[in-house]
């Protein structure tokens, strides 16, 4: 099954937050009990030097995965197109990429 692609926009130098709801094929939320998550953003998919971590929150019963990042971090991300993904690990150790996409990082003039 293909990993869904969702593009996001981040205003550099400001706080960022976005929430995604993961759903089963029948439209019901996926039960994320016992899952942990990691999400990173990079200028290029294999860029080992310029990587920044999102804080990942999981609301198990509603299938919601939230990403957040403080303004001190978004100010350090290179402007323009970047790449991100969300990887979840189940309690049994199964690792799955559940979302991917591009992140357009825009400059903020007033900060």
N, CA and C atoms as an extended XYZ file, in Angstrom:
333
Properties=species:S:1:pos:R:3:atomname:S:1:resname:S:1:resid:I:1 pbc="F F F"
N         0.839       -1.174        0.000 N   UNK     1
C         0.000        0.000        0.000 CA  UNK     1
C         0.885        1.238        0.000 C   UNK     1
N         0.575        2.197       -0.849 N   UNK     2
C         1.370        3.415       -0.969 CA  UNK     2
C         1.205        4.278        0.273 C   UNK     2
N         2.297        4.919        0.651 N   UNK     3
C         2.278        5.825        1.786 CA  UNK     3
C         1.630        7.139        1.338 C   UNK     3
N         0.624        7.627        2.074 N   UNK     4
C        -0.007        8.889        1.691 CA  UNK     4
C         0.988       10.048        1.727 C   UNK     4
N         0.831       10.960        0.787 N   UNK     5
C         1.686       12.137        0.711 CA  UNK     5
C         0.863       13.377        1.051 C   UNK     5
N         1.340       14.134        2.028 N   UNK     6
C         0.682       15.373        2.439 CA  UNK     6
C         1.749       16.456        2.516 C   UNK     6
N         1.575       17.505        1.744 N   UNK     7
C         2.528       18.609        1.757 CA  UNK     7
C         2.110       19.626        2.814 C   UNK     7
N         3.102       20.203        3.494 N   UNK     8
C         2.847       21.163        4.555 CA  UNK     8
C         3.649       22.434        4.293 C   UNK     8
N         3.275       23.505        4.976 N   UNK     9
C         4.002       24.765        4.912 CA  UNK     9
C         4.415       25.151        6.323 C   UNK     9
N         5.668       25.565        6.469 N   UNK    10
C         6.188       26.002        7.759 CA  UNK    10
C         6.701       27.427        7.591 C   UNK    10
N         6.257       28.322        8.462 N   UNK    11
C         6.773       29.681        8.474 CA  UNK    11
C         7.986       29.706        9.396 C   UNK    11
N         9.172       29.910        8.813 N   UNK    12
C        10.407       29.919        9.592 CA  UNK    12
C        10.347       30.966       10.689 C   UNK    12
N        10.875       30.626       11.859 N   UNK    13
C        10.913       31.550       12.980 CA  UNK    13
C         9.623       31.627       13.770 C   UNK    13
N         8.637       30.764       13.444 N   UNK    14
C         7.384       30.717       14.203 CA  UNK    14
C         7.149       29.290       14.689 C   UNK    14
N         6.271       29.147       15.659 N   UNK    15
C         5.909       27.818       16.131 CA  UNK    15
C         5.088       27.113       15.061 C   UNK    15
N         5.301       25.810       14.920 N   UNK    16
C         4.579       25.008       13.936 CA  UNK    16
C         3.839       23.892       14.650 C   UNK    16
N         2.614       23.635       14.201 N   UNK    17
C         1.864       22.479       14.685 CA  UNK    17
C         0.867       22.047       13.614 C   UNK    17
N         0.753       20.744       13.433 N   UNK    18
C        -0.204       20.184       12.482 CA  UNK    18
C        -0.604       18.802       12.986 C   UNK    18
N        -1.875       18.465       12.810 N   UNK    19
C        -2.386       17.175       13.263 CA  UNK    19
C        -2.967       16.420       12.071 C   UNK    19
N        -2.642       15.132       12.009 N   UNK    20
C        -3.118       14.249       10.948 CA  UNK    20
C        -3.919       13.126       11.593 C   UNK    20
N        -4.998       12.709       10.952 N   UNK    21
C        -5.783       11.584       11.446 CA  UNK    21
C        -5.558       10.396       10.526 C   UNK    21
N        -5.078        9.304       11.096 N   UNK    22
C        -4.836        8.079       10.334 CA  UNK    22
C        -6.094        7.221       10.384 C   UNK    22
N        -6.526        6.764        9.210 N   UNK    23
C        -7.791        6.030        9.130 CA  UNK    23
C        -7.610        4.655        8.471 C   UNK    23
N        -8.457        3.723        8.898 N   UNK    24
C        -8.554        2.406        8.271 CA  UNK    24
C        -9.237        2.572        6.913 C   UNK    24
N        -9.148        1.546        6.052 N   UNK    25
C        -9.821        1.627        4.742 CA  UNK    25
C       -11.321        1.918        4.834 C   UNK    25
N       -11.969        1.522        5.947 N   UNK    26
C       -13.405        1.782        6.093 CA  UNK    26
C       -13.709        3.172        6.650 C   UNK    26
N       -12.656        3.975        6.884 N   UNK    27
C       -12.841        5.347        7.341 CA  UNK    27
C       -12.778        5.551        8.839 C   UNK    27
N       -12.733        4.468        9.604 N   UNK    28
C       -12.636        4.604       11.051 CA  UNK    28
C       -11.195        4.936       11.445 C   UNK    28
N       -11.011        5.674       12.551 N   UNK    29
C        -9.646        5.996       12.986 CA  UNK    29
C        -8.868        4.736       13.370 C   UNK    29
N        -7.589        4.727       13.044 N   UNK    30
C        -6.715        3.614       13.430 CA  UNK    30
C        -6.428        3.727       14.923 C   UNK    30
N        -6.541        2.605       15.644 N   UNK    31
C        -6.205        2.581       17.071 CA  UNK    31
C        -4.685        2.563       17.195 C   UNK    31
N        -4.136        3.613       17.764 N   UNK    32
C        -2.681        3.743       17.877 CA  UNK    32
C        -2.165        3.449       19.282 C   UNK    32
N        -2.904        2.660       20.032 N   UNK    33
C        -2.485        2.287       21.383 CA  UNK    33
C        -1.143        1.564       21.325 C   UNK    33
N        -0.190        2.018       22.121 N   UNK    34
C         1.127        1.384       22.197 CA  UNK    34
C         2.122        1.854       21.150 C   UNK    34
N         1.728        2.751       20.280 N   UNK    35
C         2.616        3.242       19.222 CA  UNK    35
C         3.465        4.404       19.713 C   UNK    35
N         4.660        4.506       19.164 N   UNK    36
C         5.519        5.674       19.339 CA  UNK    36
C         5.848        6.199       17.952 C   UNK    36
N         6.254        7.455       17.886 N   UNK    37
C         6.507        8.030       16.575 CA  UNK    37
C         7.757        8.879       16.523 C   UNK    37
N         8.268        9.021       15.311 N   UNK    38
C         9.398        9.892       15.037 CA  UNK    38
C         9.125       10.575       13.699 C   UNK    38
N         9.532       11.840       13.606 N   UNK    39
C         9.363       12.579       12.369 CA  UNK    39
C        10.515       13.564       12.232 C   UNK    39
N        11.078       13.614       11.042 N   UNK    40
C        12.217       14.482       10.762 CA  UNK    40
C        11.967       15.269        9.485 C   UNK    40
N        12.648       16.387        9.381 N   UNK    41
C        12.612       17.197        8.172 CA  UNK    41
C        14.050       17.427        7.725 C   UNK    41
N        14.266       17.316        6.411 N   UNK    42
C        15.597       17.490        5.825 CA  UNK    42
C        15.464       18.244        4.509 C   UNK    42
N        16.498       18.970        4.136 N   UNK    43
C        16.502       19.666        2.855 CA  UNK    43
C        16.463       18.653        1.709 C   UNK    43
N        17.219       17.597        1.843 N   UNK    44
C        17.254       16.509        0.859 CA  UNK    44
C        17.030       15.212        1.622 C   UNK    44
N        16.362       14.220        1.029 N   UNK    45
C        16.038       12.999        1.764 CA  UNK    45
C        17.229       12.324        2.449 C   UNK    45
N        18.411       12.401        1.866 N   UNK    46
C        19.574       11.724        2.467 CA  UNK    46
C        20.545       12.699        3.131 C   UNK    46
N        20.115       13.931        3.380 N   UNK    47
C        20.951       14.970        3.993 CA  UNK    47
C        21.173       14.646        5.468 C   UNK    47
N        22.368       14.192        5.807 N   UNK    48
C        22.666       13.796        7.177 CA  UNK    48
C        23.060       14.979        8.065 C   UNK    48
N        23.399       16.098        7.466 N   UNK    49
C        23.876       17.238        8.251 CA  UNK    49
C        22.755       18.189        8.672 C   UNK    49
N        21.779       18.391        7.830 N   UNK    50
C        20.717       19.361        8.096 CA  UNK    50
C        19.401       18.661        8.372 C   UNK    50
N        19.325       18.029        9.521 N   UNK    51
C        18.116       17.301        9.908 CA  UNK    51
C        17.561       17.921       11.189 C   UNK    51
N        16.244       18.072       11.230 N   UNK    52
C        15.573       18.636       12.393 CA  UNK    52
C        14.434       17.697       12.778 C   UNK    52
N        14.225       17.548       14.074 N   UNK    53
C        13.200       16.639       14.586 CA  UNK    53
C        11.924       17.388       14.949 C   UNK    53
N        10.796       16.833       14.549 N   UNK    54
C         9.511       17.296       15.049 CA  UNK    54
C         9.260       16.614       16.389 C   UNK    54
N         8.477       17.245       17.244 N   UNK    55
C         7.924       16.566       18.403 CA  UNK    55
C         6.665       15.862       17.913 C   UNK    55
N         6.544       14.567       18.226 N   UNK    56
C         5.415       13.765       17.751 CA  UNK    56
C         4.519       13.427       18.929 C   UNK    56
N         3.236       13.748       18.791 N   UNK    57
C         2.239       13.378       19.790 CA  UNK    57
C         1.245       12.410       19.164 C   UNK    57
N         0.784       11.449       19.945 N   UNK    58
C        -0.170       10.458       19.445 CA  UNK    58
C        -1.370       10.414       20.374 C   UNK    58
N        -2.560       10.559       19.796 N   UNK    59
C        -3.808       10.364       20.536 CA  UNK    59
C        -4.361        9.031       20.061 C   UNK    59
N        -4.150        8.018       20.875 N   UNK    60
C        -4.400        6.628       20.470 CA  UNK    60
C        -5.810        6.362       19.993 C   UNK    60
N        -6.806        6.810       20.742 N   UNK    61
C        -8.195        6.445       20.450 CA  UNK    61
C        -8.757        7.125       19.208 C   UNK    61
N        -8.192        8.258       18.813 N   UNK    62
C        -8.728        8.989       17.653 CA  UNK    62
C        -7.859        8.841       16.411 C   UNK    62
N        -6.734        8.123       16.521 N   UNK    63
C        -5.849        7.936       15.379 CA  UNK    63
C        -5.103        9.191       14.976 C   UNK    63
N        -5.015       10.147       15.885 N   UNK    64
C        -4.360       11.421       15.566 CA  UNK    64
C        -2.870       11.398       15.888 C   UNK    64
N        -2.104       11.921       14.934 N   UNK    65
C        -0.668       12.104       15.106 CA  UNK    65
C        -0.401       13.590       14.898 C   UNK    65
N         0.180       14.228       15.910 N   UNK    66
C         0.463       15.657       15.790 CA  UNK    66
C         1.961       15.881       15.701 C   UNK    66
N         2.324       16.849       14.867 N   UNK    67
C         3.711       17.273       14.744 CA  UNK    67
C         3.797       18.700       15.242 C   UNK    67
N         4.857       18.990       15.988 N   UNK    68
C         5.081       20.364       16.418 CA  UNK    68
C         6.576       20.644       16.419 C   UNK    68
N         6.886       21.945       16.348 N   UNK    69
C         8.276       22.380       16.327 CA  UNK    69
C         8.314       23.820       16.841 C   UNK    69
N         9.260       24.111       17.708 N   UNK    70
C         9.394       25.444       18.276 CA  UNK    70
C         9.992       26.421       17.264 C   UNK    70
N         9.732       27.682       17.485 N   UNK    71
C        10.234       28.730       16.589 CA  UNK    71
C        11.760       28.742       16.517 C   UNK    71
N        12.418       28.365       17.593 N   UNK    72
C        13.887       28.336       17.584 CA  UNK    72
C        14.427       27.296       16.616 C   UNK    72
N        13.638       26.265       16.357 N   UNK    73
C        14.054       25.234       15.409 CA  UNK    73
C        13.637       25.611       13.987 C   UNK    73
N        12.394       26.105       13.810 N   UNK    74
C        11.949       26.445       12.453 CA  UNK    74
C        12.800       27.556       11.847 C   UNK    74
N        13.399       28.392       12.699 N   UNK    75
C        14.262       29.461       12.177 CA  UNK    75
C        15.564       28.912       11.604 C   UNK    75
N        15.925       27.684       11.982 N   UNK    76
C        17.166       27.069       11.495 CA  UNK    76
C        16.981       26.215       10.245 C   UNK    76
N        15.745       25.955        9.843 N   UNK    77
C        15.495       25.118        8.665 CA  UNK    77
C        15.729       25.945        7.413 C   UNK    77
N        16.422       25.370        6.455 N   UNK    78
C        16.699       26.066        5.205 CA  UNK    78
C        15.395       26.353        4.474 C   UNK    78
N        15.280       27.579        3.962 N   UNK    79
C        14.072       27.985        3.242 CA  UNK    79
C        13.910       27.177        1.956 C   UNK    79
N        12.677       27.133        1.476 N   UNK    80
C        12.374       26.414        0.248 CA  UNK    80
C        11.820       25.040        0.537 C   UNK    80
N        11.924       24.161       -0.466 N   UNK    81
C        11.381       22.811       -0.355 CA  UNK    81
C        12.285       21.925        0.499 C   UNK    81
N        11.655       21.237        1.433 N   UNK    82
C        12.303       20.250        2.283 CA  UNK    82
C        11.445       18.993        2.241 C   UNK    82
N        11.918       17.934        2.854 N   UNK    83
C        11.195       16.656        2.869 CA  UNK    83
C        11.010       16.198        4.308 C   UNK    83
N         9.854       15.579        4.578 N   UNK    84
C         9.593       15.051        5.913 CA  UNK    84
C         8.833       13.737        5.784 C   UNK    84
N         8.826       12.992        6.861 N   UNK    85
C         7.959       11.823        6.953 CA  UNK    85
C         7.638       11.553        8.410 C   UNK    85
N         6.679       10.669        8.615 N   UNK    86
C         6.303       10.228        9.957 CA  UNK    86
C         6.415        8.714        9.987 C   UNK    86
N         7.175        8.196       10.944 N   UNK    87
C         7.372        6.756       11.104 CA  UNK    87
C         6.861        6.367       12.493 C   UNK    87
N         5.983        5.363       12.530 N   UNK    88
C         5.444        4.873       13.798 CA  UNK    88
C         5.966        3.475       14.077 C   UNK    88
N         6.178        3.204       15.358 N   UNK    89
C         6.599        1.878       15.805 CA  UNK    89
C         5.527        1.322       16.740 C   UNK    89
N         5.013        0.148       16.397 N   UNK    90
C         3.981       -0.513       17.210 CA  UNK    90
C         4.626       -1.176       18.417 C   UNK    90
N         3.805       -1.540       19.384 N   UNK    91
C         4.292       -2.197       20.596 CA  UNK    91
C         5.043       -3.481       20.284 C   UNK    91
N         4.684       -4.164       19.193 N   UNK    92
C         5.364       -5.415       18.829 CA  UNK    92
C         6.661       -5.179       18.053 C   UNK    92
N         7.031       -3.905       17.839 N   UNK    93
C         8.274       -3.584       17.150 CA  UNK    93
C         8.126       -3.342       15.651 C   UNK    93
N         6.935       -3.488       15.106 N   UNK    94
C         6.712       -3.237       13.683 CA  UNK    94
C         6.881       -1.751       13.396 C   UNK    94
N         7.699       -1.430       12.401 N   UNK    95
C         7.979       -0.046       12.031 CA  UNK    95
C         7.314        0.248       10.689 C   UNK    95
N         6.545        1.353       10.636 N   UNK    96
C         5.818        1.703        9.414 CA  UNK    96
C         5.917        3.200        9.144 C   UNK    96
N         6.194        3.534        7.891 N   UNK    97
C         6.100        4.936        7.485 CA  UNK    97
C         4.640        5.167        7.152 C   UNK    97
N         4.001        6.142        7.830 N   UNK    98
C         2.569        6.344        7.665 CA  UNK    98
C         2.216        7.596        6.859 C   UNK    98
N         3.192        8.498        6.695 N   UNK    99
C         2.939        9.729        5.965 CA  UNK    99
C         4.260       10.296        5.485 C   UNK    99
N         4.234       10.946        4.324 N   UNK   100
C         5.421       11.602        3.804 CA  UNK   100
C         4.988       12.805        2.987 C   UNK   100
N         5.931       13.672        2.688 N   UNK   101
C         5.598       14.801        1.842 CA  UNK   101
C         6.698       15.832        1.815 C   UNK   101
N         6.397       16.942        1.170 N   UNK   102
C         7.329       18.061        1.158 CA  UNK   102
C         6.853       19.098        2.159 C   UNK   102
N         7.811       19.854        2.660 N   UNK   103
C         7.525       20.953        3.576 CA  UNK   103
C         8.118       22.206        2.958 C   UNK   103
N         7.265       23.140        2.587 N   UNK   104
C         7.729       24.401        2.049 CA  UNK   104
C         7.987       25.329        3.225 C   UNK   104
N         9.246       25.711        3.398 N   UNK   105
C         9.626       26.587        4.517 CA  UNK   105
C         9.756       28.005        3.966 C   UNK   105
N         8.920       28.882        4.504 N   UNK   106
C         8.866       30.274        4.051 CA  UNK   106
C         9.552       31.184        5.066 C   UNK   106
N        10.201       32.250        4.585 N   UNK   107
C        10.816       33.187        5.520 CA  UNK   107
C         9.772       34.008        6.245 C   UNK   107
N        10.079       34.390        7.466 N   UNK   108
C         9.240       35.308        8.228 CA  UNK   108
C        10.062       36.566        8.462 C   UNK   108
N         9.609       37.672        7.950 N   UNK   109
C        10.365       38.922        7.973 CA  UNK   109
C        10.364       39.581        9.340 C   UNK   109
N         9.287       39.425       10.093 N   UNK   110
C         9.093       40.196       11.330 CA  UNK   110
C         9.705       39.583       12.581 C   UNK   110
N        10.386       38.472       12.455 N   UNK   111
C        11.033       37.883       13.646 CA  UNK   111
C        12.516       37.730       13.414 C   UNK   111
